């Protein structure tokens, strides 16, 4: 599959959308990943092969083959947004496009590198790459309606790649896919009840879209069960806590920082994130040995302190002071964030067998 092109279709005025410079990498921006392909190729799927074969058959059906087709609802829709809403919506499109394209690159490379040694796993990754490419291309075309697009080829060649061991890829991508499901379905259901807040027709596609995310998450659930050491034992419990916290904290801090986007949809960013975190935490108990106690009153108090510290870090960056002075001003807030994250990590988790056993 060819990566979604960054070459735009002509805009209604006949001009070409400008290529947008990628945002500067920060702890809150989507990452690009690579892994140990030989270890992935050597994985024994027999402990859960039947479920993986059933999921692969679901992928083959490609339920959304004809879903992501633009229609007349897109014509002129971008012109109806005020400048501030346009700005925050384009930021949302860019973050989402980069995240989907990151998934495409990882899954496509996995499917290519392990095809000879592990054909079932390779086929599953190829189908997921297809879905992610479709999503990224659709998002990039939506950006074109606003006169800009991402150069996805440039991102492929120039973005920094983070190496994760296979089990870390499992944790990170499982959570990314499941949290994506709950994010998209929550927005879709809200806009179903509040159609006047539907600022752009791309949201009409979110119900089917989130089903792709859900199927991808189910695949990683089944893959972790085929590799029992990834979800059993003390080390697995610690890593699952770490990834749950990292994903939840990153989403919360990022979404509160761009709360204007959610306000444009008639949503409160904090309440929306609390719902998505609770549902993702609950879903994760189906495969992770432990989940976080997100109902503890200190959980969001500590996340709010991190939000405040991040605001102070942004102010230090924007102060115009010399770099050494900015660094000195930022050190206390970095330290405070590290302390809050440590407190969150060491807070007592909930064993999944004790967490709403009905969902098991």
C-alpha positions as CSV (number, residue, x, y, z in Angstrom):
1,X,0.0,0.0,0.0
2,X,1.3,3.4,-0.9
3,X,1.3,5.9,2.0
4,X,-1.4,8.6,1.8
5,X,-0.2,11.3,-0.5
6,X,0.4,14.7,0.7
7,X,-0.2,16.1,-2.7
8,X,-3.5,17.9,-2.4
9,X,-6.4,17.9,-4.7
10,X,-7.1,21.3,-6.0
11,X,-9.1,23.5,-3.7
12,X,-12.3,25.0,-4.8
13,X,-10.5,28.2,-5.7
14,X,-8.3,26.2,-8.0
15,X,-5.1,26.6,-5.9
16,X,-3.1,24.0,-4.2
17,X,-3.2,23.7,-0.4
18,X,0.1,24.7,1.2
19,X,2.3,22.1,2.8
20,X,2.2,22.7,6.5
21,X,5.3,22.5,8.6
22,X,5.1,19.7,11.1
23,X,4.6,20.9,14.7
24,X,7.7,20.7,16.9
25,X,8.1,17.4,18.7
26,X,7.2,17.6,22.4
27,X,6.1,15.0,25.0
28,X,2.5,15.7,24.0
29,X,2.9,15.2,20.2
30,X,2.3,11.8,18.5
31,X,5.4,9.6,18.3
32,X,6.6,7.3,15.5
33,X,7.7,3.9,16.6
34,X,9.9,1.0,15.5
35,X,10.6,-2.3,17.2
36,X,12.5,-5.6,17.1
37,X,11.2,-7.2,13.9
38,X,13.0,-10.5,14.4
39,X,11.4,-10.9,17.8
40,X,8.0,-10.2,16.4
41,X,8.5,-12.7,13.6
42,X,9.5,-15.4,16.1
43,X,6.4,-15.1,18.2
44,X,4.5,-18.3,18.8
45,X,0.8,-17.5,18.4
46,X,-0.5,-21.0,19.3
47,X,-1.7,-20.0,22.8
48,X,-4.4,-17.8,21.2
49,X,-4.2,-18.6,17.5
50,X,-7.9,-19.4,17.1
51,X,-8.9,-15.9,18.3
52,X,-6.3,-14.2,16.2
53,X,-7.5,-16.1,13.1
54,X,-11.0,-15.0,13.8
55,X,-9.9,-11.4,14.1
56,X,-7.9,-11.7,10.9
57,X,-11.1,-12.9,9.1
58,X,-12.9,-9.8,10.4
59,X,-10.1,-7.6,8.9
60,X,-10.4,-9.4,5.6
61,X,-14.1,-8.3,5.3
62,X,-13.0,-4.7,5.3
63,X,-16.3,-3.3,6.5
64,X,-15.3,0.3,5.9
65,X,-14.0,-0.2,2.3
66,X,-16.7,2.2,1.0
67,X,-17.2,4.3,4.1
68,X,-14.5,7.0,3.8
69,X,-15.9,8.8,0.7
70,X,-16.2,12.5,0.7
71,X,-19.5,14.0,-0.3
72,X,-21.2,17.3,-1.0
73,X,-21.4,18.1,2.7
74,X,-17.7,19.1,2.6
75,X,-18.3,21.7,0.0
76,X,-17.8,25.1,1.6
77,X,-17.9,23.7,5.2
78,X,-14.5,25.1,6.1
79,X,-15.7,28.6,5.1
80,X,-18.3,28.5,7.9
81,X,-15.9,28.4,10.8
82,X,-14.6,31.5,12.5
83,X,-10.8,32.0,12.6
84,X,-10.3,30.7,16.1
85,X,-12.4,27.6,15.5
86,X,-10.5,27.0,12.3
87,X,-7.2,27.2,14.1
88,X,-8.0,24.7,16.8
89,X,-9.8,22.4,14.4
90,X,-6.8,22.3,12.1
91,X,-4.6,21.5,15.1
92,X,-7.0,18.6,15.9
93,X,-6.8,17.3,12.3
94,X,-3.0,17.6,12.3
95,X,-2.6,15.7,15.5
96,X,-5.1,13.0,14.4
97,X,-3.5,12.6,11.0
98,X,0.0,12.3,12.4
99,X,-1.2,9.7,14.9
100,X,-3.0,7.6,12.2
101,X,0.0,7.9,9.8
102,X,2.3,6.8,12.6
103,X,0.2,3.6,13.0
104,X,0.3,3.0,9.3
105,X,4.1,3.2,9.1
106,X,4.6,0.8,12.0
107,X,2.0,-1.7,10.9
108,X,3.1,-1.7,7.3
109,X,6.7,-2.2,8.2
110,X,5.8,-5.0,10.5
111,X,3.7,-6.7,7.8
112,X,6.6,-6.5,5.4
113,X,9.4,-7.6,7.7
114,X,7.7,-10.6,9.2
115,X,5.7,-11.9,6.2
116,X,7.9,-15.0,5.6
117,X,8.2,-16.2,9.2
118,X,4.9,-15.3,10.7
119,X,2.3,-14.9,7.9
120,X,-0.8,-14.7,10.1
121,X,0.6,-11.9,12.2
122,X,1.9,-10.2,9.0
123,X,-1.6,-10.3,7.4
124,X,-3.2,-8.8,10.4
125,X,-0.7,-5.9,10.4
126,X,-1.2,-5.4,6.7
127,X,-5.0,-5.0,7.2
128,X,-4.5,-2.6,10.0
129,X,-2.0,-0.6,7.9
130,X,-4.7,-0.4,5.3
131,X,-7.2,1.1,7.8
132,X,-4.7,3.6,9.2
133,X,-3.7,4.8,5.8
134,X,-7.3,5.3,4.9
135,X,-7.9,7.3,8.1
136,X,-4.7,9.4,7.6
137,X,-5.6,10.2,4.0
138,X,-9.1,11.2,4.9
139,X,-7.9,13.5,7.6
140,X,-5.2,15.1,5.3
141,X,-7.9,15.8,2.7
142,X,-10.0,17.5,5.4
143,X,-6.9,19.7,6.2
144,X,-6.8,20.5,2.5
145,X,-10.3,22.1,2.9
146,X,-8.5,24.7,5.1
147,X,-5.7,25.4,2.6
148,X,-3.0,23.3,4.2
149,X,-1.9,19.7,4.3
150,X,0.9,17.6,5.8
151,X,3.7,16.3,3.7
152,X,3.5,12.7,4.9
153,X,6.4,11.6,2.8
154,X,8.6,14.2,4.6
155,X,7.3,13.0,8.0
156,X,8.3,9.4,7.0
157,X,11.8,10.4,6.2
158,X,12.5,13.0,8.9
159,X,10.4,12.2,12.0
160,X,12.4,10.8,14.9
161,X,11.5,7.1,15.5
162,X,11.3,5.7,19.1
163,X,12.4,2.1,19.6
164,X,10.1,0.0,21.7
165,X,10.4,-3.7,22.5
166,X,7.5,-5.7,21.1
167,X,5.6,-5.9,24.5
168,X,5.8,-2.1,24.8
169,X,4.4,-1.8,21.3
170,X,1.5,-4.0,22.5
171,X,0.8,-1.9,25.5
172,X,1.1,1.5,23.7
173,X,-0.8,0.5,20.6
174,X,-3.5,-1.3,22.5
175,X,-4.2,1.7,24.6
176,X,-3.9,4.1,21.6
177,X,-6.5,2.1,19.6
178,X,-8.9,1.6,22.6
179,X,-8.7,5.2,23.7
180,X,-9.2,6.2,20.1
181,X,-12.4,4.2,20.1
182,X,-13.8,5.8,23.2
183,X,-12.8,9.3,22.0
184,X,-14.5,9.0,18.6
185,X,-17.6,7.3,19.9
186,X,-18.1,9.8,22.7
187,X,-17.8,12.7,20.2
188,X,-20.1,11.0,17.7
189,X,-22.8,10.3,20.4
190,X,-22.6,13.8,21.7
191,X,-23.0,15.3,18.2
192,X,-25.9,13.0,17.5
193,X,-27.8,14.6,20.4
194,X,-26.4,18.1,19.6
195,X,-26.3,18.4,15.8
196,X,-25.9,22.2,16.0
197,X,-22.4,21.6,17.4
198,X,-21.3,19.6,14.5
199,X,-18.8,22.1,13.1
200,X,-17.5,19.9,10.2
201,X,-18.9,16.9,8.3
202,X,-15.9,14.7,9.2
203,X,-17.7,13.8,12.4
204,X,-20.4,12.0,10.4
205,X,-17.8,9.3,9.8
206,X,-16.8,8.7,13.4
207,X,-19.2,5.9,14.2
208,X,-17.7,3.6,11.6
209,X,-14.3,5.0,12.2
210,X,-14.2,4.0,15.8
211,X,-15.1,0.5,14.9
212,X,-11.8,0.2,13.1
213,X,-10.1,1.4,16.3
214,X,-12.0,-1.1,18.3
215,X,-11.0,-4.0,16.1
216,X,-7.4,-3.0,16.2
217,X,-7.5,-2.9,20.0
218,X,-9.1,-6.3,20.0
219,X,-6.2,-7.6,17.9
220,X,-3.6,-6.4,20.4
221,X,-5.7,-7.9,23.2
222,X,-5.6,-11.3,21.5
223,X,-1.9,-10.9,20.7
224,X,-1.0,-10.2,24.4
225,X,-3.0,-13.2,25.4
226,X,-0.9,-15.2,22.9
227,X,2.2,-13.9,24.7
228,X,1.1,-14.5,28.3
229,X,4.3,-13.1,29.8
230,X,3.3,-9.7,28.6
231,X,0.3,-9.6,31.0
232,X,1.4,-11.9,33.8
233,X,3.8,-11.3,36.7
234,X,5.1,-8.3,38.7
235,X,7.0,-6.8,35.8
236,X,3.9,-6.9,33.5
237,X,1.8,-5.2,36.3
238,X,4.3,-2.4,36.6
239,X,4.6,-1.8,32.9
240,X,0.8,-1.8,32.4
241,X,0.5,0.8,35.2
242,X,3.2,2.9,33.5
243,X,1.6,2.8,30.1
244,X,-1.9,3.5,31.4
245,X,-0.7,6.5,33.4
246,X,1.5,7.8,30.5
247,X,-1.4,7.6,28.0
248,X,-4.0,9.1,30.3
249,X,-1.8,11.9,31.6
250,X,-0.7,12.9,28.1
251,X,-4.2,13.0,26.8
252,X,-5.6,15.0,29.7
253,X,-2.8,17.6,29.7
254,X,-3.0,17.9,25.9
255,X,-6.8,18.2,25.7
256,X,-7.1,20.7,28.5
257,X,-4.5,22.8,26.7
258,X,-6.6,22.8,23.6
259,X,-10.0,23.0,25.4
260,X,-11.2,25.6,22.8
261,X,-11.6,22.7,20.3
262,X,-13.9,20.8,22.6
263,X,-15.8,23.9,23.5
264,X,-16.5,24.4,19.8
265,X,-18.2,21.0,19.9
266,X,-20.2,21.9,23.0
267,X,-18.0,19.7,25.2
268,X,-16.1,20.3,28.4
269,X,-12.6,19.0,27.8
270,X,-12.1,17.9,31.4
271,X,-15.4,16.0,31.7
272,X,-14.9,14.5,28.2
273,X,-11.5,13.2,29.2
274,X,-12.7,11.8,32.5
275,X,-15.3,9.8,30.6
276,X,-12.8,8.5,28.0
277,X,-10.3,7.7,30.7
278,X,-12.9,5.8,32.8
279,X,-14.1,3.8,29.8
280,X,-10.6,3.0,28.6
281,X,-9.5,2.0,32.1
282,X,-12.5,-0.3,32.3
283,X,-11.9,-1.9,28.9
284,X,-8.2,-2.4,29.7
285,X,-9.2,-4.6,32.7
286,X,-10.1,-7.3,30.1
287,X,-6.5,-7.9,29.3
288,X,-4.2,-5.9,31.6
289,X,-3.6,-7.5,35.0
290,X,-4.1,-4.2,36.8
291,X,-5.7,-0.9,36.1
292,X,-5.5,2.5,37.7
293,X,-7.8,3.8,40.4
294,X,-9.0,6.8,38.4
295,X,-11.9,7.4,40.9
296,X,-9.5,8.2,43.7
297,X,-9.9,11.9,44.5
298,X,-6.1,12.5,44.2
299,X,-5.9,11.2,40.7
300,X,-7.3,14.3,38.9
301,X,-6.0,16.7,41.6
302,X,-2.5,15.6,40.6
303,X,-3.2,15.7,36.9
304,X,-4.5,19.3,37.4
305,X,-1.2,20.2,39.1
306,X,0.6,18.9,36.0
307,X,-1.6,21.0,33.8
308,X,-0.7,24.1,35.9
309,X,3.0,23.3,35.7
310,X,2.8,22.8,32.0
311,X,1.2,26.3,31.7
312,X,4.1,27.7,33.6
313,X,6.5,25.9,31.3
314,X,4.8,27.4,28.3
315,X,5.0,30.9,29.9
316,X,8.7,30.4,30.5
317,X,9.2,29.5,26.8
318,X,7.2,32.5,25.7
319,X,9.0,34.9,28.0
320,X,11.7,35.8,25.5
321,X,14.4,35.4,28.1
322,X,17.8,34.0,27.2
323,X,17.9,30.2,26.9
324,X,19.9,29.6,30.2
325,X,17.4,31.8,32.1
326,X,14.4,29.9,30.6
327,X,16.0,26.6,31.5
328,X,16.5,27.7,35.2
329,X,12.9,28.9,35.3
330,X,11.6,25.6,33.9
331,X,13.6,23.2,36.2
332,X,11.3,23.5,39.2
333,X,8.2,22.8,37.1
334,X,9.8,19.7,35.4
335,X,10.7,18.5,38.9
336,X,7.2,19.1,40.2
337,X,5.7,17.2,37.2
338,X,8.1,14.3,37.8
339,X,7.0,14.2,41.5
340,X,3.3,14.2,40.6
341,X,3.8,11.4,38.0
342,X,5.7,9.4,40.6
343,X,2.8,9.8,43.1
344,X,0.3,8.7,40.5
345,X,2.4,5.7,39.5
346,X,2.9,4.5,43.1
347,X,-0.7,5.0,44.0
348,X,-2.3,1.6,44.7
349,X,-3.7,0.1,41.4
350,X,-6.8,-2.2,41.1
351,X,-6.3,-5.8,40.3
352,X,-8.3,-6.5,37.2
353,X,-10.0,-9.6,38.6
354,X,-11.4,-7.3,41.4
355,X,-12.5,-4.6,38.9
356,X,-16.1,-5.0,37.8
357,X,-15.7,-8.8,37.3
358,X,-18.7,-8.9,34.9
359,X,-16.5,-7.3,32.1
360,X,-14.0,-10.2,32.3
